[in-house]
Structures are given as C-alpha cells and as structure tokens.
Amino acid sequence: MNVILAKDVEKLGKAGEVVKVKDGYARNYLIPQGFALVANEKSVKQLEFNKRMIDKKINAELAKANDLASKLAACEIKISKKVGDEGKLFGSVTSREIGDALKEKGFEIDHRDLVLDTNIKKSGVYEVEVKLFREVRGVFKLFVVSEDSEEVPAQPAAE
C-alpha cells in the first residue's frame, strides 16, 4: 500500500514523502496514529498543494531548533549527587534527571531526546548532546558535583 507521510517517521521517511508499506502496518498503525494518509489521486493532488505549507513548517521548525541549539551552547547544568571515593557516584545520573534540570532552566526538552553515550557514574564535567530536529543537535555542559562540597571540578571527567 502506498501512503503519504504526514509526519517524519524514523526509518521510514520524512513528511510529505510517498512510501510503500505493508497494508497492515498502514491500516493498524500509520493511519490511526496520524502519521500517514492513503495515497490516492485526491490525496496526491492535495499533497502537491500542501507541499509548500509543509516546507514552510519545516523551515520554521529548523530555525527554531537552530535558535535553541545556540541557547543550549551557552547553558550549563549542575547536578548534585552523593559521591564516594575517587569521585564515584552512588548510582548514576539519568537522562530524566538531566531533563528535569533543563526544565528548571526554562528549556522544554524531552529526556528521550538526550544522547548519553555512556552512563554518568563519576563526578566531573560532561558534554551532553540533544536531538532537536532532524540533523540539528545541541550540546551543553553538565557538571556533576558532590552534594557535600558543591565544588565544580576543574577538569573534564574521564570517560
């Protein structure tokens, strides 16, 4: 079945593309969730008409994401945790904790959009990447400090 994607679907395509998928996938998931429309003559003509609107929306989202990425570059987040010997944490810093700290700073970023290569289990300075929109990524500094001292480490954490 050919469908027109209404939204970006990971590993399938971007909004506005006509893609061929299995009938069940289209009928049971893509169409009910609002991710796609059936590709018939009427919808293909409507797609051509709406293509400009989709491009305008994508450009607006891209500009918004680039603006947010530049604001994130200047952002520094500090998280206090209980620290043991040699800077090791009791537990680890989770993406949800980082997301909550970002919300306190005024950034509306979902914790699932944070890219953590490894678990953060030591105090130190980390650079955290955020998926904002398509290829646009933002990076900010995360300081993991001891609850007792609240002292920010001078050097980056060894990973």
ChimeraX commands (.cxc) that place a marker at each C-alpha (Angstrom):
marker #1 position 0.00,0.00,0.00 radius 0.5
marker #1 position 1.27,3.45,-0.86 radius 0.5
marker #1 position 0.88,6.10,1.84 radius 0.5
marker #1 position 1.80,9.75,2.15 radius 0.5
marker #1 position 3.65,10.50,5.38 radius 0.5
marker #1 position 2.06,13.34,7.34 radius 0.5
marker #1 position 4.92,13.40,9.89 radius 0.5
marker #1 position 8.53,12.24,9.95 radius 0.5
marker #1 position 8.68,8.52,10.78 radius 0.5
marker #1 position 12.06,7.20,11.84 radius 0.5
marker #1 position 13.49,4.55,9.47 radius 0.5
marker #1 position 10.60,5.08,7.04 radius 0.5
marker #1 position 10.72,8.60,5.64 radius 0.5
marker #1 position 10.12,12.29,6.08 radius 0.5
marker #1 position 6.85,14.23,6.00 radius 0.5
marker #1 position 5.41,14.60,2.50 radius 0.5
marker #1 position 7.07,11.53,1.01 radius 0.5
marker #1 position 5.09,8.75,-0.67 radius 0.5
marker #1 position 6.28,5.39,0.63 radius 0.5
marker #1 position 5.20,1.79,0.09 radius 0.5
marker #1 position 4.41,-0.14,3.29 radius 0.5
marker #1 position 2.58,-3.34,4.16 radius 0.5
marker #1 position -1.20,-2.99,4.31 radius 0.5
marker #1 position -1.48,-3.96,7.98 radius 0.5
marker #1 position 1.23,-1.51,9.07 radius 0.5
marker #1 position -0.59,1.30,7.29 radius 0.5
marker #1 position -4.12,0.40,8.42 radius 0.5
marker #1 position -3.29,-0.53,12.01 radius 0.5
marker #1 position -0.56,1.94,12.92 radius 0.5
marker #1 position 0.37,4.72,10.50 radius 0.5
marker #1 position -3.11,5.94,9.54 radius 0.5
marker #1 position -4.80,5.72,13.00 radius 0.5
marker #1 position -1.83,7.46,14.67 radius 0.5
marker #1 position -1.99,10.30,12.13 radius 0.5
marker #1 position 1.44,9.53,10.67 radius 0.5
marker #1 position 0.16,8.86,7.15 radius 0.5
marker #1 position -2.68,9.18,4.63 radius 0.5
marker #1 position -3.67,6.71,1.93 radius 0.5
marker #1 position -2.02,7.72,-1.36 radius 0.5
marker #1 position -4.87,8.00,-3.88 radius 0.5
marker #1 position -5.37,10.56,-6.68 radius 0.5
marker #1 position -7.11,13.07,-4.42 radius 0.5
marker #1 position -4.55,12.89,-1.63 radius 0.5
marker #1 position -1.61,13.07,-4.07 radius 0.5
marker #1 position -3.06,16.28,-5.56 radius 0.5
marker #1 position -3.67,17.64,-2.09 radius 0.5
marker #1 position -0.08,16.74,-1.17 radius 0.5
marker #1 position 1.26,18.77,-4.06 radius 0.5
marker #1 position -0.89,21.68,-2.93 radius 0.5
marker #1 position 0.24,21.34,0.70 radius 0.5
marker #1 position 3.91,20.76,-0.15 radius 0.5
marker #1 position 4.65,24.47,0.18 radius 0.5
marker #1 position 2.94,24.59,3.58 radius 0.5
marker #1 position 4.94,21.59,4.76 radius 0.5
marker #1 position 8.18,23.20,3.56 radius 0.5
marker #1 position 7.27,26.40,5.39 radius 0.5
marker #1 position 6.57,24.46,8.58 radius 0.5
marker #1 position 9.83,22.53,8.28 radius 0.5
marker #1 position 11.81,25.74,7.75 radius 0.5
marker #1 position 10.16,27.28,10.83 radius 0.5
marker #1 position 10.97,24.19,12.92 radius 0.5
marker #1 position 14.54,24.21,11.62 radius 0.5
marker #1 position 15.00,27.88,12.55 radius 0.5
marker #1 position 13.51,27.24,15.98 radius 0.5
marker #1 position 15.83,24.23,16.50 radius 0.5
marker #1 position 18.92,26.22,15.43 radius 0.5
marker #1 position 17.96,29.01,17.85 radius 0.5
marker #1 position 17.50,26.50,20.65 radius 0.5
marker #1 position 20.86,24.89,19.82 radius 0.5
marker #1 position 22.63,28.24,20.17 radius 0.5
marker #1 position 20.90,28.89,23.52 radius 0.5
marker #1 position 21.86,25.41,24.73 radius 0.5
marker #1 position 25.52,26.01,23.83 radius 0.5
marker #1 position 25.61,28.76,26.45 radius 0.5
marker #1 position 23.78,26.66,29.05 radius 0.5
marker #1 position 25.48,24.95,31.97 radius 0.5
marker #1 position 23.59,22.49,34.17 radius 0.5
marker #1 position 24.76,21.45,37.63 radius 0.5
marker #1 position 23.52,18.25,39.28 radius 0.5
marker #1 position 24.44,17.37,42.86 radius 0.5
marker #1 position 24.76,13.71,43.78 radius 0.5
marker #1 position 26.15,11.70,46.65 radius 0.5
marker #1 position 29.79,10.95,45.81 radius 0.5
marker #1 position 32.08,8.26,47.23 radius 0.5
marker #1 position 35.79,7.58,46.84 radius 0.5
marker #1 position 37.62,8.90,43.78 radius 0.5
marker #1 position 34.58,10.83,42.58 radius 0.5
marker #1 position 32.41,7.75,42.01 radius 0.5
marker #1 position 28.68,8.32,42.35 radius 0.5
marker #1 position 26.28,6.20,44.37 radius 0.5
marker #1 position 24.12,5.29,41.38 radius 0.5
marker #1 position 24.28,7.34,38.19 radius 0.5
marker #1 position 22.91,10.49,36.63 radius 0.5
marker #1 position 19.91,9.61,34.45 radius 0.5
marker #1 position 18.57,11.32,31.38 radius 0.5
marker #1 position 15.37,12.07,33.31 radius 0.5
marker #1 position 17.34,14.00,35.97 radius 0.5
marker #1 position 19.13,15.96,33.25 radius 0.5
marker #1 position 15.79,16.65,31.52 radius 0.5
marker #1 position 14.30,17.94,34.79 radius 0.5
marker #1 position 17.32,20.20,35.34 radius 0.5
marker #1 position 16.89,21.59,31.81 radius 0.5
marker #1 position 13.20,22.27,32.52 radius 0.5
marker #1 position 14.20,24.25,35.61 radius 0.5
marker #1 position 16.40,26.39,33.35 radius 0.5
marker #1 position 13.44,27.01,31.02 radius 0.5
marker #1 position 14.18,24.52,28.22 radius 0.5
marker #1 position 11.29,22.29,27.16 radius 0.5
marker #1 position 13.32,19.24,26.11 radius 0.5
marker #1 position 12.14,15.66,26.50 radius 0.5
marker #1 position 14.58,13.40,28.35 radius 0.5
marker #1 position 14.31,10.87,25.49 radius 0.5
marker #1 position 15.97,13.39,23.15 radius 0.5
marker #1 position 19.17,13.45,25.23 radius 0.5
marker #1 position 22.06,11.44,23.78 radius 0.5
marker #1 position 24.18,9.86,26.51 radius 0.5
marker #1 position 26.97,7.68,25.13 radius 0.5
marker #1 position 27.70,6.08,28.49 radius 0.5
marker #1 position 26.22,6.10,31.97 radius 0.5
marker #1 position 27.42,9.02,34.07 radius 0.5
marker #1 position 28.87,7.37,37.16 radius 0.5
marker #1 position 31.63,9.83,38.14 radius 0.5
marker #1 position 31.64,13.44,39.17 radius 0.5
marker #1 position 33.04,15.82,36.60 radius 0.5
marker #1 position 32.20,17.87,33.53 radius 0.5
marker #1 position 30.35,16.27,30.63 radius 0.5
marker #1 position 29.14,17.48,27.27 radius 0.5
marker #1 position 25.62,16.25,26.62 radius 0.5
marker #1 position 24.11,16.17,23.15 radius 0.5
marker #1 position 20.41,16.80,22.46 radius 0.5
marker #1 position 18.48,15.76,19.33 radius 0.5
marker #1 position 16.45,18.84,18.43 radius 0.5
marker #1 position 15.16,18.43,14.87 radius 0.5
marker #1 position 16.27,16.10,12.10 radius 0.5
marker #1 position 20.04,16.74,11.80 radius 0.5
marker #1 position 20.14,19.66,14.27 radius 0.5
marker #1 position 21.89,18.80,17.52 radius 0.5
marker #1 position 22.52,20.94,20.57 radius 0.5
marker #1 position 25.31,20.50,23.10 radius 0.5
marker #1 position 25.54,21.80,26.66 radius 0.5
marker #1 position 27.83,21.31,29.65 radius 0.5
marker #1 position 26.76,19.16,32.57 radius 0.5
marker #1 position 28.56,19.49,35.89 radius 0.5
marker #1 position 28.14,16.54,38.24 radius 0.5
marker #1 position 29.22,17.60,41.73 radius 0.5
marker #1 position 29.20,16.24,45.27 radius 0.5
marker #1 position 26.24,17.15,47.48 radius 0.5
marker #1 position 28.66,17.91,50.30 radius 0.5
marker #1 position 31.11,20.29,48.65 radius 0.5
marker #1 position 29.08,21.74,45.70 radius 0.5
marker #1 position 32.52,22.38,44.19 radius 0.5
marker #1 position 32.65,22.24,40.40 radius 0.5
marker #1 position 35.52,20.03,39.14 radius 0.5
marker #1 position 38.19,21.88,37.16 radius 0.5
marker #1 position 38.92,19.18,34.59 radius 0.5
marker #1 position 36.57,17.12,32.42 radius 0.5
marker #1 position 35.59,13.71,33.70 radius 0.5
marker #1 position 37.49,10.71,32.36 radius 0.5
marker #1 position 35.12,8.55,30.35 radius 0.5
marker link #1:1,2 radius 0.2
marker link #1:2,3 radius 0.2
marker link #1:3,4 radius 0.2
marker link #1:4,5 radius 0.2
marker link #1:5,6 radius 0.2
marker link #1:6,7 radius 0.2
marker link #1:7,8 radius 0.2
marker link #1:8,9 radius 0.2
marker link #1:9,10 radius 0.2
marker link #1:10,11 radius 0.2
marker link #1:11,12 radius 0.2
marker link #1:12,13 radius 0.2
marker link #1:13,14 radius 0.2
marker link #1:14,15 radius 0.2
marker link #1:15,16 radius 0.2
marker link #1:16,17 radius 0.2
marker link #1:17,18 radius 0.2
marker link #1:18,19 radius 0.2
marker link #1:19,20 radius 0.2
marker link #1:20,21 radius 0.2
marker link #1:21,22 radius 0.2
marker link #1:22,23 radius 0.2
marker link #1:23,24 radius 0.2
marker link #1:24,25 radius 0.2
marker link #1:25,26 radius 0.2
marker link #1:26,27 radius 0.2
marker link #1:27,28 radius 0.2
marker link #1:28,29 radius 0.2
marker link #1:29,30 radius 0.2
marker link #1:30,31 radius 0.2
marker link #1:31,32 radius 0.2
marker link #1:32,33 radius 0.2
marker link #1:33,34 radius 0.2
marker link #1:34,35 radius 0.2
marker link #1:35,36 radius 0.2
marker link #1:36,37 radius 0.2
marker link #1:37,38 radius 0.2
marker link #1:38,39 radius 0.2
marker link #1:39,40 radius 0.2
marker link #1:40,41 radius 0.2
marker link #1:41,42 radius 0.2
marker link #1:42,43 radius 0.2
marker link #1:43,44 radius 0.2
marker link #1:44,45 radius 0.2
marker link #1:45,46 radius 0.2
marker link #1:46,47 radius 0.2
marker link #1:47,48 radius 0.2
marker link #1:48,49 radius 0.2
marker link #1:49,50 radius 0.2
marker link #1:50,51 radius 0.2
marker link #1:51,52 radius 0.2
marker link #1:52,53 radius 0.2
marker link #1:53,54 radius 0.2
marker link #1:54,55 radius 0.2
marker link #1:55,56 radius 0.2
marker link #1:56,57 radius 0.2
marker link #1:57,58 radius 0.2
marker link #1:58,59 radius 0.2
marker link #1:59,60 radius 0.2
marker link #1:60,61 radius 0.2
marker link #1:61,62 radius 0.2
marker link #1:62,63 radius 0.2
marker link #1:63,64 radius 0.2
marker link #1:64,65 radius 0.2
marker link #1:65,66 radius 0.2
marker link #1:66,67 radius 0.2
marker link #1:67,68 radius 0.2
marker link #1:68,69 radius 0.2
marker link #1:69,70 radius 0.2
marker link #1:70,71 radius 0.2
marker link #1:71,72 radius 0.2
marker link #1:72,73 radius 0.2
marker link #1:73,74 radius 0.2
marker link #1:74,75 radius 0.2
marker link #1:75,76 radius 0.2
marker link #1:76,77 radius 0.2
marker link #1:77,78 radius 0.2
marker link #1:78,79 radius 0.2
marker link #1:79,80 radius 0.2
marker link #1:80,81 radius 0.2
marker link #1:81,82 radius 0.2
marker link #1:82,83 radius 0.2
marker link #1:83,84 radius 0.2
marker link #1:84,85 radius 0.2
marker link #1:85,86 radius 0.2
marker link #1:86,87 radius 0.2
marker link #1:87,88 radius 0.2
marker link #1:88,89 radius 0.2
marker link #1:89,90 radius 0.2
marker link #1:90,91 radius 0.2
marker link #1:91,92 radius 0.2
marker link #1:92,93 radius 0.2
marker link #1:93,94 radius 0.2
marker link #1:94,95 radius 0.2
marker link #1:95,96 radius 0.2
marker link #1:96,97 radius 0.2
marker link #1:97,98 radius 0.2
marker link #1:98,99 radius 0.2
marker link #1:99,100 radius 0.2
marker link #1:100,101 radius 0.2
marker link #1:101,102 radius 0.2
marker link #1:102,103 radius 0.2
marker link #1:103,104 radius 0.2
marker link #1:104,105 radius 0.2
marker link #1:105,106 radius 0.2
marker link #1:106,107 radius 0.2
marker link #1:107,108 radius 0.2
marker link #1:108,109 radius 0.2
marker link #1:109,110 radius 0.2
marker link #1:110,111 radius 0.2
marker link #1:111,112 radius 0.2
marker link #1:112,113 radius 0.2
marker link #1:113,114 radius 0.2
marker link #1:114,115 radius 0.2
marker link #1:115,116 radius 0.2
marker link #1:116,117 radius 0.2
marker link #1:117,118 radius 0.2
marker link #1:118,119 radius 0.2
marker link #1:119,120 radius 0.2
marker link #1:120,121 radius 0.2
marker link #1:121,122 radius 0.2
marker link #1:122,123 radius 0.2
marker link #1:123,124 radius 0.2
marker link #1:124,125 radius 0.2
marker link #1:125,126 radius 0.2
marker link #1:126,127 radius 0.2
marker link #1:127,128 radius 0.2
marker link #1:128,129 radius 0.2
marker link #1:129,130 radius 0.2
marker link #1:130,131 radius 0.2
marker link #1:131,132 radius 0.2
marker link #1:132,133 radius 0.2
marker link #1:133,134 radius 0.2
marker link #1:134,135 radius 0.2
marker link #1:135,136 radius 0.2
marker link #1:136,137 radius 0.2
marker link #1:137,138 radius 0.2
marker link #1:138,139 radius 0.2
marker link #1:139,140 radius 0.2
marker link #1:140,141 radius 0.2
marker link #1:141,142 radius 0.2
marker link #1:142,143 radius 0.2
marker link #1:143,144 radius 0.2
marker link #1:144,145 radius 0.2
marker link #1:145,146 radius 0.2
marker link #1:146,147 radius 0.2
marker link #1:147,148 radius 0.2
marker link #1:148,149 radius 0.2
marker link #1:149,150 radius 0.2
marker link #1:150,151 radius 0.2
marker link #1:151,152 radius 0.2
marker link #1:152,153 radius 0.2
marker link #1:153,154 radius 0.2
marker link #1:154,155 radius 0.2
marker link #1:155,156 radius 0.2
marker link #1:156,157 radius 0.2
marker link #1:157,158 radius 0.2
marker link #1:158,159 radius 0.2
view
